[in-house]
Amino acid sequence: MHKHRQRHIKTHLNIEKPAAKGQHLLHYEPVIHDMIGMAGVTNADTVLDLGAGRGAITFPLAKKAGRVLAIENDAAFAAALRQKAVPGSNVAVIERDICEAYLPKEPFHVVANIPFFMTTFILEKLLDPPGSAFQGAVLIVQHGAAKGFTARQIRSPRLLKWRMWFDFELVKVVPRRHFSPPPQVDAAVLRIRRRKTPWLQTQHHHAFGGLAEYALNEPALPVCEALAGIFTLVQIRHLLQHIRVERNTPVCMLRERDWAAVFDTMREKVPSYRWPKATTKKRSAR
Ligand SMILES: C[S@@+](CC[C@H](N)C(=O)[O-])C[C@H]1O[C@@H](n2cnc3c(N)ncnc32)[C@H](O)[C@@H]1O
């Protein structure tokens, strides 16, 4: 191939190659305004923009919120943010890795187009433990991830824990063409709201984590088998009658309210030394 043509293709590929550090900048303003509207923030609220980029969300958000903390670890983007955030404005630019950023102690919200590869890490940071000051989020995540978080079947112990305290809603798909450069898959707006009435009290989150890990070890297992190591056969029969679930139903089909009943039954009928212990460690972002 001609050298010039080779060089041209290389340059072109560089422009189009998948963005480093998940840098898919959102350039479709209606989505940004929808997200801010959905978050329902007021001038009394502190809001985090995690992975603020050049501020596509940060600055429209600052018009509604009391204070915006824009967290970004790319030095060039952080410099651009600082330039736009005039002194005295309600935007604080924090040039730091999200992994190392401290979350506010006072109630806060999140509105962000997060780096996709950090989605689980970020959710864990925000939602676990459930008693933190986090109030709710409107996030752009991969469409596939949003479908998983909102699925009828709950196959992951981590997701089950989150859903006992927070509601997840896939609000709408965001086509990849709305980003620059476009990601390889479509994205979606995911809304997370703290439940007014959680299915469990916050103090039980660790003990519930043990139950979730144990019972969802094989998500397709019939519920009577998945719970067999914790309860007696008679206890399981009563429990399933109470929650009106057939014994052969896959355990991943239990709903949040069923899990609350399973946990309450465990607390009432099973001595605590026999409760399954949680093993999950906090995951690292990479
Ligand atoms: C999907 S882009 C969103 C940018 C901007 N919010 C927008 O919508 O245009 C994700 C941003 O997260 C930043 N980022 C990636 N990893 C990060 C990390 N570990 N800590 C802080 N920011 C990070 C990237 O530099 C990028 O600006």
The ligand as an ORCA input file, in Angstrom:
! r2SCAN-3c Opt
* xyz 0 1
  C     -18.045      9.269     29.465
  S     -16.928     10.610     29.749
  C     -18.051     11.856     30.254
  C     -17.526     13.249     30.133
  C     -18.569     14.343     30.347
  N     -19.276     14.177     31.592
  C     -19.568     14.368     29.215
  O     -20.638     13.826     29.371
  O     -19.231     14.904     28.169
  C     -16.167     10.041     31.263
  C     -15.167     10.988     31.880
  O     -14.606     10.357     33.021
  C     -13.223     10.659     33.098
  N     -12.590      9.573     33.874
  C     -12.249      8.332     33.478
  N     -11.731      7.630     34.481
  C     -11.718      8.465     35.555
  C     -11.298      8.317     36.894
  N     -10.764      7.172     37.332
  N     -11.441      9.355     37.739
  C     -11.983     10.536     37.306
  N     -12.409     10.721     36.040
  C     -12.294      9.708     35.170
  C     -12.767     10.721     31.654
  O     -11.586     11.483     31.525
  C     -13.999     11.363     30.996
  O     -13.861     12.762     30.970
*
